[in-house]
Amino acid sequence: MKIVELVWEEWHLEHIAIKHKVRPREVEEACFEGESARVLRGRGKGEEKLYYILGKTLGGRYLFIVVKPRGKGKAKVITARDMNDLEKRRYSIL
């Protein structure tokens, strides 16, 4: 999946900022400006499609981002958090 634009909803912005201490700008950087982001097919409920993005911000923060496709290269951000060690290793070998 090729993502060209992220779509944000207020509830998700608040959740990501409060629970995970991740700013929207960091998510945008990890997806579009840092080193190459890796997009992986995730698990959704039923027919729902989700994708995981493993990316690194310009400041060096490794982020795990979950998005839901919205068509025409758009994806709604569901959540974002720091990668765990396993995800960092996977990011480095992909």
Beta strands, then each sheet from edge to edge (+ up, - down):
strand 1: 5-7
strand 2: 38-41
strand 3: 51-56
strand 4: 62-71
strand 5: 74-82
sheet 1: 1+ 5+ 4- 3+ 2-
end
